[in-house]
Amino acid sequence: MAVDTAAYREMTDEQEAIVEMVRQFADEQIIPNAEHYDHEDSFPEPIVEQMKELGLFGVTIPEEYGGMGLDLTTYAMIVEELSRGWISISGVVNTHFIGSYLLMKFGTDEQKEHFLPKMATGEIRAAFSLSEPEVGSDVQGIKSTAKKGDDGSWELNGQKMWVTNGLGSGVVFVLMKTDTKADPPYKGMTCFITEKEPWKEVNEGDFAGLTVPPKIKKMGYKGVESTELVYDGYRCPPERVLGGEEAGVGQGFVQMMDALEVGRVNVAARGVGIAQRALELALRYSQERKTFGKPIAQHQAIQFKLADMATKIEAARLVTRKAARLKDAGERSDLEAGMAKLLASETGKECVEECFRIHGGYGYSKEYEIERLYRDAPLLLIGEGTSEIQRMVIGKKLLQRHKV
């Protein structure tokens, strides 16, 4: 009896070609240079320019706007490969991708035509902003406000925090409270498309009222800037309310939560990528390093570690791809995206730590790549919702789907 093997193929021919291209790019351009940019905590401009040439900023943007028009599943595969090289590089793309998703799903025709072609080429890069100095997981607790002025424009005031690409971006999708008395609070939130001058700390002219304080110094995730954004009398025209004033005011929370669903698939792919790199480093080092007269890979204790790492990575990769495919099929994937993000980010941390242990004392040395991975991995446990928040999401969704 013939078996249909097509159903068991992980990738289509197109996906295989794209993944191979990105893997080669990571091996030749990202991995050899990551140590330099990490040490200097400087933006990897040459690598980003090459990413523009490869079209990586327009992967999911429709072809009519100059993008590739590919699905979330293919994008997740690309992100895994970029993160295998260095998760900071995937961070440069991640918020940009979420911005383009918000535009594609909720934007007006004018908003799409104005921004998407420039975003597809990477001419402008996007950031998005929810968190504030006193607000992280409790998004409904944000304090930044937007008030309608007499001239029809909106005046934005407030302080935002942990904005990836906060300085280098040309457009920021930012969540503001437009009705402070709304009950429940999420109904009084609106997403604004705020334009700014890239790499300018104090914006002027049309973008006056937006300043970017010095970037936040971090343990890892270096090279890509994480900043605060201070809106102080910033004027946003009504046509820059995401989805238009009529349809968009009061819809910001729902829009942002939808975007986080795909963002969590993205972070899950990053977890798989960094875990995969940790496994590769562990496999190589364990076969080169000798103790008690033989390579440490021949010690059962090391083999068990390698076995657990590989098994967890495979599981995380499969659940990540499932969440992406559900979203591509037009299904709700909040439960699956939460599971993927939880499993893959924890797997990333665990595999990096096991690789670190396998390296012994050398793992603590900056001469070995695993030291950088050890500083980078914890970010994934927090970004796009902590593991604890993911468990809350998963628990609530399970109870909703299985009501008695």
Rosetta blueprint (number, residue, H / E / L):
1 M L
2 A L
3 V L
4 D L
5 T H
6 A H
7 A H
8 Y H
9 R L
10 E L
11 M L
12 T L
13 D H
14 E H
15 Q H
16 E H
17 A H
18 I H
19 V H
20 E H
21 M H
22 V H
23 R H
24 Q H
25 F H
26 A H
27 D H
28 E H
29 Q H
30 I H
31 I H
32 P H
33 N H
34 A H
35 E H
36 H H
37 Y H
38 D H
39 H H
40 E H
41 D L
42 S L
43 F L
44 P L
45 E H
46 P H
47 I H
48 V H
49 E H
50 Q H
51 M H
52 K H
53 E H
54 L H
55 G L
56 L L
57 F L
58 G L
59 V L
60 T L
61 I L
62 P L
63 E H
64 E H
65 Y H
66 G L
67 G L
68 M L
69 G L
70 L L
71 D L
72 L H
73 T H
74 T H
75 Y H
76 A H
77 M H
78 I H
79 V H
80 E H
81 E H
82 L H
83 S H
84 R H
85 G H
86 W L
87 I H
88 S H
89 I H
90 S H
91 G H
92 V H
93 V H
94 N H
95 T H
96 H H
97 F H
98 I H
99 G H
100 S H
101 Y H
102 L H
103 L H
104 M H
105 K H
106 F H
107 G L
108 T L
109 D H
110 E H
111 Q H
112 K H
113 E H
114 H H
115 F H
116 L H
117 P H
118 K H
119 M H
120 A H
121 T H
122 G L
123 E L
124 I L
125 R L
126 A E
127 A E
128 F E
129 S E
130 L L
131 S L
132 E E
133 P L
134 E L
135 V E
136 G L
137 S L
138 D L
139 V H
140 Q H
141 G H
142 I L
143 K L
144 S L
145 T E
146 A E
147 K E
148 K E
149 G L
150 D L
151 D L
152 G L
153 S L
154 W E
155 E E
156 L E
157 N E
158 G E
159 Q E
160 K E
161 M E
162 W E
163 V E
164 T E
165 N L
166 G L
167 L L
168 G L
169 S L
170 G L
171 V E
172 V E
173 F E
174 V E
175 L E
176 M E
177 K E
178 T L
179 D L
180 T L
181 K L
182 A L
183 D L
184 P L
185 P H
186 Y H
187 K H
188 G H
189 M E
190 T E
191 C E
192 F E
193 I E
194 T E
195 E E
196 K L
197 E L
198 P L
199 W L
200 K L
201 E L
202 V E
203 N L
204 E L
205 G H
206 D H
207 F H
208 A L
209 G L
210 L E
211 T E
212 V L
213 P L
214 P L
215 K L
216 I L
217 K L
218 K L
219 M L
220 G L
221 Y L
222 K L
223 G L
224 V L
225 E L
226 S E
227 T E
228 E E
229 L E
230 V E
231 Y E
232 D E
233 G E
234 Y E
235 R E
236 C E
237 P L
238 P H
239 E H
240 R H
241 V E
242 L L
243 G L
244 G L
245 E H
246 E H
247 A H
248 G H
249 V L
250 G L
251 Q L
252 G H
253 F H
254 V H
255 Q H
256 M H
257 M H
258 D H
259 A H
260 L H
261 E H
262 V H
263 G H
264 R H
265 V H
266 N H
267 V H
268 A H
269 A H
270 R H
271 G H
272 V H
273 G H
274 I H
275 A H
276 Q H
277 R H
278 A H
279 L H
280 E H
281 L H
282 A H
283 L H
284 R H
285 Y H
286 S H
287 Q H
288 E H
289 R L
290 K E
291 T E
292 F L
293 G L
294 K E
295 P E
296 I H
297 A H
298 Q H
299 H L
300 Q H
301 A H
302 I H
303 Q H
304 F H
305 K H
306 L H
307 A H
308 D H
309 M H
310 A H
311 T H
312 K H
313 I H
314 E H
315 A H
316 A H
317 R H
318 L H
319 V H
320 T H
321 R H
322 K H
323 A H
324 A H
325 R H
326 L H
327 K H
328 D H
329 A L
330 G L
331 E L
332 R L
333 S L
334 D H
335 L H
336 E H
337 A H
338 G H
339 M H
340 A H
341 K H
342 L H
343 L H
344 A H
345 S H
346 E H
347 T H
348 G H
349 K H
350 E H
351 C H
352 V H
353 E H
354 E H
355 C H
356 F H
357 R H
358 I H
359 H L
360 G H
361 G H
362 Y H
363 G H
364 Y H
365 S L
366 K L
367 E L
368 Y L
369 E L
370 I H
371 E H
372 R H
373 L H
374 Y H
375 R H
376 D H
377 A L
378 P L
379 L H
380 L H
381 L H
382 I H
383 G L
384 E L
385 G L
386 T L
387 S H
388 E H
389 I H
390 Q H
391 R H
392 M H
393 V H
394 I H
395 G H
396 K H
397 K H
398 L H
399 L H
400 Q H
401 R H
402 H L
403 K L
404 V L
